[in-house]
Amino acid sequence: MLDLKAIRQDPDKFRQGVKRKKYDPALIDQLLEADEAWRSALTEVERLKSVRNKASEAIAMKKKQGQDASAEIAEMKSVSEKIKELDERVRQLDEQVHEMLLGLPNIPHESVPDGDDENDNVTIKHWGDKPQFSFEPKPHWELAQDLDIVDFERAVKITGSRFVLYKGLGAKLERALANFMLDYQIEKNGYVEMFPQFIANDTSLIGTGNLPKFGDEMFKLEGLPYYLIPTAEIPLTNYYRDEILDASQLPVKFAGYSSCFRSEAGSAGKDTRGLIRLHQFQKVELVKLVTPESSYDELNSLVEDAEDILQALELPYRVIECCTGDQGVKASKQYDLEVWLPAAGRYREISSCSNFEAYQARRANLRFRRDETSKPEFVHTLNGSGLAIGRTVAAILENGQQADGSIKLPKALVPYMGVETITRRA
């Protein structure tokens, strides 16, 4: 959520900011209009309450002196009714302003390149050599089915489309990747391991910015204010919601493994085969809570932490700086990591690393205090995938495929898997 005081002080900055995010700058004017109406109503109701308080004292004095105060009492009855009406209007306008703030995107950092969509993103780094094959590389779903390590058909029977069952070494690969990613971030990059719940309430989802805008992209529990989490970002970011941290506790660095549930609304016809776009998938999420002055250095290190996994798994990838038109609504600055998939002949997103500055913290009332005498400030929040496991499985299968249909595993996974290659078992 944006800072209303800052919007009042420099509306042009925010008009330009939301415009860069492809939102109508008139939203800022509409917000300020509602805010002015709220402040005007609040001023009037406070004035009338002051009048009523003074009149009450005068009425009490008249009664004490045995004088008739019926006219003043009648007048104050009318004032009290007006106060009641204004109190309700103040409440309604306050809700309106809050809802309008919740609907505004974060404004992009000045360094973010302008652009309309993913075609305007800027590639800033390539890593690794793309594998060369003496045969036509197969897509990961064919490899997985040939090796009998996934079952799409029975997953559809059990639940529906866009679900998958892992089996045998496929199930072990999922588990091995989760353990490897967590061990790496905890032991080498200093994250605290978290295993969060997979259900969050609406307050938590408002805190991270998933509600109200993205309600149709999540699975809601019928009749309850609960949702299946689309990412561990929600419980991890909300862990300290409504609390004031000490500066000595920062940075907070969480690495959380969870299932993620997404309705994929509006994605009909996209990636209908394979492991790229599922309703349920597993992911290791990295979340940071940091001081404002350190947040962009922390963003750079967050990207490096996600890159560490791809490099350890020997997967070629590139790093993209997202333009204003392709940035997430919540992000102030965002980098995407895209892994190479040989069968498709293209890079696909496997991690998105973002700095939200105080956008989430303001919604979640997540603050810190520099010392005993200082006022609380909002932390800056960051998160990134470290990594999406299903997409990592797809990349390992496609990049490690051999002419005989087996999969050569990255050396880093061999201790976790107990084998160097995946072959079809009789």
C-alpha positions in Angstrom: 0.0 0.0 0.0 1.2 3.5 -0.9 1.8 6.2 1.7 -1.2 8.5 1.7 0.7 11.4 3.3 3.4 11.1 0.6 0.7 11.1 -2.1 -0.8 14.3 -0.6 2.6 16.0 -0.6 3.7 15.0 -4.1 0.7 13.8 -6.2 2.5 14.3 -9.5 5.2 11.7 -8.4 2.5 9.1 -7.8 0.5 10.0 -10.9 3.6 9.4 -13.0 4.4 6.2 -11.0 1.1 4.5 -11.5 1.1 5.6 -15.2 4.5 3.9 -15.6 2.8 0.8 -14.2 0.1 1.1 -16.9 -2.6 2.3 -14.5 -4.8 5.3 -15.0 -3.1 8.3 -13.2 -6.7 9.6 -12.6 -6.8 7.0 -9.8 -4.6 9.4 -7.7 -7.0 12.3 -8.3 -9.9 10.1 -7.3 -8.1 9.1 -4.2 -7.2 12.6 -3.2 -10.8 13.7 -3.8 -12.1 11.0 -1.5 -9.4 11.9 1.0 -10.4 15.6 0.9 -14.0 14.7 1.5 -13.0 12.5 4.5 -10.9 15.2 6.0 -13.6 17.8 5.5 -16.3 15.6 7.1 -13.9 14.7 10.0 -13.2 18.4 10.6 -16.9 19.2 10.6 -17.8 16.4 13.0 -15.1 17.4 15.4 -16.3 21.0 15.3 -19.8 19.9 16.1 -18.6 17.7 18.9 -16.8 20.7 20.4 -20.0 22.8 20.1 -22.0 20.0 21.8 -19.5 19.7 24.6 -19.6 23.4 25.3 -23.4 23.5 25.1 -23.6 20.5 27.4 -21.6 22.5 30.0 -23.9 25.5 29.5 -27.0 23.4 29.8 -25.7 21.8 33.0 -24.9 25.3 34.4 -28.5 26.5 33.6 -30.1 23.5 35.2 -27.9 24.0 38.3 -29.1 27.6 38.5 -32.7 26.5 38.0 -33.0 28.1 34.6 -35.0 26.7 31.6 -32.6 25.0 29.1 -35.2 23.3 26.9 -34.3 25.4 23.8 -30.6 24.5 24.1 -31.5 20.8 24.7 -33.6 20.8 21.5 -30.8 22.4 19.6 -28.3 19.9 20.8 -30.6 17.0 19.9 -30.4 18.3 16.3 -26.6 18.7 16.6 -26.3 15.1 17.9 -28.3 13.7 15.0 -26.0 15.6 12.6 -23.0 14.2 14.4 -24.4 10.7 14.1 -24.8 11.2 10.3 -21.4 12.7 9.9 -19.7 9.9 12.0 -21.2 7.4 9.6 -20.0 9.4 6.6 -16.5 9.7 8.0 -16.5 5.9 8.5 -17.7 5.2 4.9 -15.2 7.7 3.4 -12.4 6.2 5.5 -13.3 2.7 4.1 -13.4 4.1 0.6 -10.0 5.7 0.9 -8.6 2.5 2.3 -10.1 0.4 -0.4 -8.7 2.8 -3.1 -5.3 2.6 -1.5 -5.4 -1.2 -1.5 -6.2 -1.1 -5.3 -3.3 1.0 -6.3 -0.1 -0.6 -7.5 3.3 0.0 -6.1 5.2 2.6 -8.1 8.4 1.5 -9.9 11.9 2.5 -8.8 13.3 5.2 -10.9 15.9 2.8 -12.3 13.3 0.4 -13.8 13.2 0.5 -17.6 9.9 1.7 -19.1 8.1 -0.8 -21.4 4.7 -2.3 -22.3 5.2 -6.0 -21.8 7.8 -8.8 -21.5 9.2 -7.9 -25.0 10.6 -4.7 -23.4 12.4 -6.5 -20.6 16.2 -6.1 -20.4 18.5 -9.1 -20.4 21.4 -8.3 -18.0 23.1 -11.7 -17.7 23.6 -15.1 -19.3 25.1 -18.1 -17.4 26.0 -21.6 -18.6 26.4 -23.3 -21.9 23.3 -24.7 -23.6 23.6 -28.4 -24.1 24.3 -29.7 -27.6 22.5 -32.9 -28.6 23.2 -35.4 -31.4 19.5 -36.2 -31.4 16.2 -34.3 -31.3 15.6 -33.3 -27.7 12.3 -34.4 -26.2 10.1 -32.2 -24.0 10.2 -33.0 -20.3 6.7 -34.5 -20.2 7.6 -37.1 -22.8 10.8 -37.9 -21.0 9.0 -38.2 -17.6 6.3 -40.5 -19.0 8.8 -42.7 -20.9 10.8 -43.1 -17.6 7.5 -43.7 -15.7 8.4 -41.1 -13.1 5.2 -39.0 -13.4 1.6 -39.8 -14.2 -0.6 -37.1 -15.7 -3.6 -39.3 -16.7 -4.3 -40.7 -13.3 -3.7 -37.3 -11.7 -6.5 -36.0 -14.0 -8.7 -38.9 -12.9 -8.2 -38.2 -9.2 -8.5 -34.4 -9.4 -8.6 -32.8 -12.8 -6.5 -31.1 -15.4 -3.3 -29.3 -14.5 -2.4 -31.7 -11.7 0.4 -34.3 -11.7 1.5 -37.4 -9.7 5.2 -38.0 -9.2 6.2 -41.6 -8.7 9.4 -43.6 -8.1 12.5 -41.6 -8.9 10.3 -38.7 -10.0 8.9 -38.4 -6.4 12.4 -38.7 -5.0 13.7 -36.0 -7.4 11.0 -33.6 -6.1 11.9 -34.4 -2.5 15.7 -34.2 -3.3 15.4 -30.8 -4.9 13.5 -29.4 -1.9 16.0 -30.7 0.5 19.0 -29.5 -1.6 17.5 -26.0 -2.1 16.7 -25.7 1.6 20.1 -27.1 2.8 21.9 -24.7 0.4 20.1 -21.6 1.5 20.3 -22.4 5.2 23.9 -23.6 5.4 25.5 -21.3 2.8 23.3 -18.2 2.6 22.2 -17.9 6.2 18.4 -18.3 5.9 16.2 -19.6 8.7 14.2 -22.7 7.6 10.4 -22.4 7.8 7.7 -24.9 7.1 4.5 -22.8 7.0 0.9 -23.8 6.9 -0.7 -24.0 3.5 -3.9 -22.0 4.4 -3.9 -18.3 5.1 -6.7 -15.9 6.2 -7.8 -12.9 4.2 -6.0 -10.5 6.5 -2.7 -12.2 5.6 -3.4 -12.1 1.9 -4.3 -8.4 2.1 -1.0 -7.9 3.9 1.0 -9.3 1.0 -1.1 -7.6 -1.7 -2.8 -10.8 -3.0 -6.2 -9.4 -2.0 -8.3 -7.8 -3.2 -6.8 -7.8 -6.7 -5.9 -11.4 -7.2 -8.8 -13.2 -5.4 -9.9 -15.0 -8.6 -6.4 -16.5 -9.0 -6.6 -18.4 -5.7 -8.6 -21.3 -4.2 -10.9 -20.1 -1.4 -12.3 -22.5 1.2 -16.1 -22.4 0.8 -17.8 -20.4 3.5 -14.6 -19.4 5.3 -12.2 -16.4 5.2 -9.4 -18.8 4.3 -7.5 -19.5 1.1 -5.0 -22.1 -0.1 -1.7 -20.2 -0.3 -0.4 -19.4 -3.8 3.2 -19.1 -2.4 4.9 -19.4 1.0 5.5 -15.6 0.6 2.1 -15.1 2.4 2.8 -16.9 5.7 6.4 -15.9 5.8 5.9 -12.2 5.2 3.0 -12.1 7.7 5.0 -13.9 10.4 5.8 -10.6 12.1 2.6 -8.8 11.1 1.4 -6.1 13.5 4.7 -6.4 15.4 7.6 -3.9 15.9 11.0 -5.5 15.4 14.3 -4.2 16.8 16.8 -3.1 14.2 19.2 -5.7 15.6 16.9 -8.4 14.3 17.2 -7.2 10.7 17.7 -8.6 8.1 15.2 -11.4 8.7 15.9 -14.1 6.1 13.3 -17.0 5.8 13.5 -20.0 3.5 10.2 -21.8 3.4 9.1 -24.9 1.5 5.4 -25.4 0.6 2.9 -26.5 -1.9 1.5 -23.6 -3.9 -2.1 -23.5 -5.2 -3.2 -21.3 -8.1 -6.4 -21.3 -10.1 -4.5 -20.0 -13.1 -7.5 -17.8 -14.1 -7.1 -16.3 -17.5 -4.4 -18.8 -18.6 -6.6 -21.0 -20.7 -4.5 -22.6 -23.5 -1.2 -21.7 -22.0 1.3 -24.5 -21.1 -1.4 -27.2 -20.9 1.2 -30.0 -21.1 3.9 -30.7 -18.6 5.0 -29.2 -15.4 5.2 -25.5 -16.2 1.7 -24.3 -15.2 -0.1 -26.4 -12.6 -2.8 -25.8 -10.1 -0.6 -27.3 -7.4 3.2 -27.2 -7.3 6.0 -27.1 -4.8 8.4 -24.3 -4.3 11.1 -23.0 -1.9 10.5 -19.4 -1.2 13.0 -16.8 0.0 11.7 -13.9 2.0 13.6 -11.0 3.5 12.6 -8.2 5.9 15.3 -5.4 5.9 16.0 -1.8 6.6 14.9 0.7 3.9 18.5 1.8 3.2 19.7 -1.7 2.6 16.9 -3.1 0.5 18.4 -2.7 -3.0 21.6 -4.3 -1.9 19.5 -7.1 -0.4 17.6 -7.4 -3.7 20.9 -8.0 -5.5 22.0 -10.6 -3.0 18.6 -12.3 -3.2 19.0 -12.7 -7.0 22.4 -14.2 -6.4 21.0 -16.6 -3.8 18.5 -17.9 -6.4 21.2 -18.0 -9.0 23.3 -20.2 -6.7 20.8 -23.0 -7.0 20.7 -22.8 -10.8 24.5 -22.8 -11.0 24.9 -25.7 -8.5 22.4 -27.7 -10.7 24.4 -26.8 -13.8 21.3 -25.3 -15.5 21.9 -22.6 -18.1 19.8 -19.5 -17.4 19.6 -15.7 -17.9 18.6 -12.9 -15.6 16.0 -10.4 -16.8 15.3 -6.9 -15.5 11.5 -6.5 -15.8 10.2 -3.4 -17.4 7.3 -1.3 -15.9 4.7 -3.1 -18.0 5.8 -6.6 -17.0 6.5 -5.9 -13.3 4.3 -7.4 -10.7 1.7 -5.0 -9.2 3.4 -5.2 -5.8 7.0 -4.8 -6.9 9.1 -1.6 -7.0 11.9 -3.5 -8.8 11.9 -7.0 -10.1 14.3 -9.5 -11.7 13.3 -12.7 -13.3 15.5 -15.8 -13.7 14.7 -17.8 -16.7 16.1 -21.3 -17.3 16.8 -22.8 -20.7 14.5 -25.6 -21.9 16.0 -27.3 -25.0 12.9 -28.9 -26.4 11.1 -25.6 -26.5 14.2 -23.8 -27.6 13.5 -21.0 -25.2 14.0 -19.6 -21.7 11.2 -20.0 -19.1 10.8 -18.2 -15.8 11.9 -20.2 -12.8 12.3 -17.5 -10.2 11.1 -13.9 -9.7 12.9 -11.7 -7.2 11.3 -8.5 -6.1 11.8 -5.6 -3.7 8.4 -4.3 -2.6 9.9 -1.5 -0.4 7.3 -0.6 2.2 4.3 -1.6 0.0 3.6 -4.8 1.9 4.8 -3.7 5.2 2.4 -0.8 5.3 -0.5 -3.2 4.6 0.7 -5.7 7.2 1.7 -3.0 9.7 5.2 -4.6 9.8 7.6 -2.2 11.5 11.0 -1.8 13.2 12.6 0.6 15.7 16.2 1.8 15.3 16.6 2.4 19.0 14.5 3.0 22.2 13.9 6.7 21.4 13.1 6.5 17.7 9.7 6.2 16.1 8.7 2.9 14.4 9.4 2.7 10.7 8.1 0.3 8.1 10.6 -2.4 7.0 11.2 -3.2 3.4 10.1 -6.6 2.2 11.6 -8.8 -0.5 10.9 -12.2 -1.9 12.0 -14.6 -4.6 11.6 -18.2 -5.6 14.6 -20.4 -4.8 13.2 -22.2 -6.9 9.9 -23.4 -8.3 10.5 -27.2 -8.0 8.3 -28.5 -10.9 10.0 -26.2 -13.4 13.4 -27.2 -12.0 12.4 -30.8 -12.6 11.5 -30.0 -16.2 14.8 -28.2 -16.7 16.9 -31.1 -15.3 15.0 -33.6 -17.5 15.4 -31.6 -20.7 19.0 -30.4 -20.2 20.2 -33.8 -18.8 18.6 -36.1 -21.3 20.8 -38.7 -23.0 20.4 -40.5 -26.4 19.1 -43.6 -24.7 16.3 -41.7 -22.9 18.0 -41.7 -19.5 18.6 -38.5 -17.5 22.1 -37.5 -16.2 21.6 -35.8 -12.9 23.6 -32.7 -11.7 26.5 -33.7 -9.4 25.0 -31.7 -6.6 21.9 -33.9 -6.5 23.6 -37.3 -6.6 24.1 -37.5 -2.8 20.4 -36.7 -2.4 19.2 -39.1 -5.1 21.6 -42.0 -4.5 22.0 -42.5 -8.3 23.8 -40.6 -11.1 21.2 -41.2 -13.7 17.5 -41.8 -14.0 16.5 -44.8 -16.1 13.3 -46.6 -16.5 13.0 -49.4 -14.0 11.5 -52.7 -15.0 
